[in-house]
Amino acid sequence: MTNFEKVILDNGLVIYFYVDKKRHSTFFQHITKFGGLTKDFICDGNEYHLQDGIAHILEHYIVEENKYGNFLKLLGEAQMSTNASTHHDMTRFYFNAIENVEFGIRTLLNGIYAPLFSEEKLEKMKGPIYQEIRGKSDSKFYHGMYCSYNNLFNQLSFRSIGGTVDDVKKTTLDELMLCYDAFYQPSNQMIVVGGNFDKDEVLSIIKDFYSKLNIVKHDVQVINTIEDTKVKNQYGEIHFPTGEEYLEVTYKINLDKYSPDEQLKLDFYLSYFFNMFFGVTSPLYNRLVKNNIITGSLGCGTTKLGNYLLVSAGSYSDNLSVLGEEIKKTFNELKDFNEEKFELDKKQTILDLILRDENIGNMVMPFVNNIITYNCDYPDSKEQVDGYTYEDFVKTMKEIDFSNYTVTVIRK
């Protein structure tokens, strides 16, 4: 089992170290628990409800508009692989370096904690983001996602990490500064370092950097939207240029009854479920192909938004009504369980876990996801997967409430 050592600084910053001297590089990642979903919160007694996209704007702003210059560009010029990204529940900045690790750490941290806020800089920043959003709007699945979320949620206003052009236009400098002050606090952040490095030396660099910071603390509470488990509408459609029409059924699963460990296990089980019930060897797939309902594959996936899990299945088809009924029937009846496929999927999972070790980034990111998404601060392991049983898999899947769903159709 991969061992990550946990260190907590006096300011609340959590650091995870995974030292492996067999590697040639060091992967450094800085994470702030502030993402697309974090729009409703109380800061110092004042309540705020913001629009989509603000975490994404702030990510771009921090990288490009700080007193040290664009730190991703600086790291790239030093031959480091580097990037930043905004997710539903976090913003991350990272680099992978073979040498000059101290330079990388100080460059990245300097940039994160020294933004230069101004109206002029914000307006300059918005232009490229408009183009990014408009680029995504060329995708039918982008519009399909909006349609699905509009029908799935009654109270939760989140629709997109990047927001719309209008969301970005109305984002103010005061809002950006508010979010930075509220969430870019060491106690709301973590650092993960993996690979070939001297732990004591890296810890000393991090401690030295934070000892010189003077960050004003704020009392921040995220407001969790109380959302009805029932979907708002069971059907929605959009019209978009497409060679073939598409249908997707999305189920809304309330996770209140699942512990963090159970939610993480469910993530594995659902991957087995998709392969077993919707994969190319599944009875459903073969039936749909045989009857010319679909000609390609069935797409499946999950998205965790707050305390809800969205489970989706869909495909292109010339007979959308039959496709929709077949997908819903599969979820309702759950009759295609196959123990042999379950055991094969378990073996594949264990092989994938072993192969993760070949790339430090591929090992660190699932660990970060476990912490941020499931509040499980341990890496996936062979022992964990070995403990999964076919009987528990069947029982867990049959206990899921698949009664709340919406059907989204993309028509020509």
Residue pairs with C-beta under 8 A, 6 or more apart in sequence:
1 379
1 381
1 382
1 383
2 18
2 357
2 363
2 367
2 379
2 381
3 18
4 16
4 17
4 18
4 192
4 367
4 377
4 378
4 379
5 16
5 17
5 18
5 19
5 199
6 14
6 15
6 16
6 377
7 14
7 15
7 16
7 17
7 203
8 14
8 15
9 15
9 186
9 206
9 207
9 210
11 186
11 187
11 210
11 215
12 185
12 186
12 187
12 188
13 186
13 187
13 189
13 190
13 191
13 206
13 210
14 189
14 190
14 191
15 190
15 191
15 192
15 193
15 203
15 206
16 190
16 191
16 192
16 193
16 367
16 377
17 193
17 194
17 199
17 202
17 203
18 192
18 193
18 194
18 195
18 360
18 363
18 364
19 194
19 195
19 196
19 197
19 199
20 194
20 195
20 196
20 360
21 196
22 196
23 195
23 196
23 360
24 98
24 196
25 96
25 97
25 98
25 195
25 196
25 360
26 96
26 97
26 98
26 101
26 104
26 193
26 194
26 195
26 196
26 197
26 360
27 94
27 95
27 96
27 192
27 193
27 194
27 195
27 360
27 361
27 364
28 94
28 95
28 96
28 97
28 101
28 104
28 105
28 108
28 191
28 192
28 193
29 92
29 93
29 94
29 191
29 192
29 193
29 364
29 368
30 92
30 93
30 94
30 108
30 109
30 112
30 189
30 190
30 191
31 90
31 91
31 92
31 189
31 190
31 191
31 192
31 368
31 372
32 90
32 91
32 92
32 183
32 184
32 188
32 189
33 89
33 90
33 183
33 188
33 189
33 190
33 372
34 55
34 58
34 90
34 91
34 179
34 183
34 184
34 188
35 55
35 86
35 87
35 88
35 89
35 90
35 91
35 161
36 52
36 53
36 55
36 56
36 86
36 87
36 88
36 89
36 158
36 160
36 161
36 162
37 88
37 89
37 158
37 305
37 306
38 55
38 89
38 183
38 222
39 49
39 50
39 51
39 52
39 54
39 157
39 158
40 48
40 49
40 50
40 222
40 223
40 225
41 47
41 48
41 182
41 220
41 221
41 222
41 223
42 48
42 219
42 220
42 221
42 223
43 178
43 181
43 182
43 218
43 219
43 220
44 218
44 219
44 220
45 219
47 223
48 178
50 171
50 175
50 179
51 163
51 167
51 170
51 171
52 157
52 158
52 159
52 160
52 161
52 162
52 163
52 164
52 167
53 129
53 160
53 161
53 162
53 163
53 164
53 167
53 168
53 171
54 163
54 167
54 171
54 175
54 176
54 179
55 86
55 91
55 161
55 179
56 86
56 129
56 161
56 162
56 163
57 125
57 126
57 129
57 168
57 171
57 176
58 91
58 176
58 179
58 180
59 84
59 85
59 86
59 91
59 93
60 125
60 128
60 129
61 115
61 117
61 121
61 122
61 125
61 176
62 84
62 93
62 111
62 112
62 115
62 180
63 70
63 71
63 72
63 84
63 93
63 111
64 70
64 125
65 115
65 116
65 117
65 118
65 121
65 125
66 110
66 111
66 112
66 114
66 115
66 116
67 114
67 116
68 74
68 107
68 110
68 111
68 114
69 111
70 111
71 93
71 107
71 108
71 110
71 111
71 112
72 82
72 83
72 84
72 93
74 107
74 111
75 82
75 95
75 97
75 104
75 107
75 108
76 82
78 97
78 100
78 103
78 104
78 107
79 97
79 98
80 95
80 96
80 97
80 100
80 104
81 95
81 96
81 97
82 94
82 95
82 96
82 108
83 93
83 94
84 91
84 92
84 93
84 94
85 91
85 92
86 161
86 162
87 161
87 372
88 161
88 303
88 304
88 305
89 372
89 373
90 368
90 372
92 368
93 108
93 111
93 112
94 108
95 104
95 108
96 195
96 360
96 361
97 104
101 197
101 202
102 201
102 205
105 202
105 205
105 206
105 209
106 205
106 209
109 206
109 209
112 184
113 184
113 213
113 215
115 180
117 173
117 176
117 177
117 180
118 173
119 173
122 171
122 173
122 176
126 168
126 169
126 171
129 162
129 168
130 165
130 168
132 162
133 162
133 163
133 164
133 165
133 168
134 165
136 142
136 162
137 143
140 238
140 240
140 241
140 242
140 246
140 410
141 410
143 238
143 240
143 410
144 238
144 246
144 248
144 408
144 410
145 159
145 160
146 159
146 160
147 236
147 237
147 238
147 408
148 236
148 248
148 250
148 310
148 312
148 406
148 408
149 158
149 159
150 159
150 232
150 233
150 236
151 231
151 232
151 233
151 234
151 235
151 236
151 406
151 408
152 231
152 232
152 250
152 252
152 310
152 406
153 227
153 231
153 232
154 227
154 228
154 230
154 231
154 232
155 225
155 226
155 227
155 228
156 225
156 227
156 305
156 306
156 308
157 225
158 305
181 216
181 218
182 218
182 220
183 220
185 215
185 217
185 218
185 220
186 210
186 213
186 215
187 217
188 220
190 371
191 206
192 364
192 367
192 368
193 199
193 202
194 360
194 363
194 364
195 360
224 306
224 307
225 306
227 306
227 307
227 308
229 252
229 254
229 401
229 404
230 404
231 252
231 404
231 405
231 406
232 406
233 406
234 405
234 406
234 407
235 406
235 407
235 409
236 406
236 407
236 408
236 409
237 408
237 409
237 410
237 411
238 408
238 409
238 410
238 411
239 411
239 412
240 410
240 411
240 412
241 412
242 410
242 411
242 412
244 316
244 317
244 318
245 316
245 317
245 318
245 320
245 409
245 410
245 411
245 412
246 314
246 315
246 316
246 317
246 409
246 410
247 314
247 315
247 317
247 320
247 323
247 324
247 327
247 407
247 408
247 409
247 410
248 299
248 312
248 313
248 314
248 407
248 408
249 312
249 313
249 314
249 324
249 327
249 328
249 331
249 405
249 406
249 407
249 408
250 310
250 311
250 312
250 405
250 406
250 407
250 408
251 310
251 311
251 312
251 331
251 402
251 404
251 405
252 308
252 309
252 310
252 404
252 405
252 406
253 308
253 309
253 310
253 311
253 400
253 401
253 402
253 404
254 307
254 308
254 401
255 263
255 304
255 307
255 308
255 309
256 307
258 266
260 374
260 375
260 376
261 374
261 376
263 304
263 309
263 374
264 370
264 374
264 376
265 388
265 396
266 309
266 396
267 302
267 374
268 349
268 385
268 388
269 388
269 393
269 396
269 397
270 302
270 311
271 345
271 349
272 341
272 342
272 345
272 346
272 393
273 393
273 397
274 300
274 301
274 313
275 282
275 341
275 345
276 282
276 336
276 337
276 338
276 341
276 342
276 345
277 284
277 330
277 334
277 336
278 284
278 285
278 298
278 300
278 313
278 330
279 285
279 298
280 297
281 341
282 336
283 336
284 298
284 326
284 327
284 330
284 336
285 294
285 297
285 298
287 293
287 326
288 294
288 298
288 315
288 323
288 326
289 295
291 322
292 318
292 319
293 317
293 318
293 319
293 322
293 323
293 326
294 315
294 316
294 317
294 323
295 316
296 315
296 316
297 315
298 313
298 314
298 315
299 312
299 313
299 314
299 315
300 312
300 313
301 311
301 312
302 309
302 310
302 311
302 312
303 309
303 310
303 312
304 310
304 373
311 402
313 327
313 330
313 331
314 327
314 408
315 323
317 323
320 409
324 407
328 405
330 336
331 402
331 405
332 402
334 397
334 398
337 393
337 394
337 397
339 390
342 390
342 393
343 390
346 385
346 386
346 388
349 385
350 382
350 385
350 386
353 380
353 381
353 382
353 385
354 382
356 362
356 363
356 366
357 363
363 379
366 379
366 380
367 378
367 379
367 380
370 376
370 377
370 378
370 379
370 380
371 377
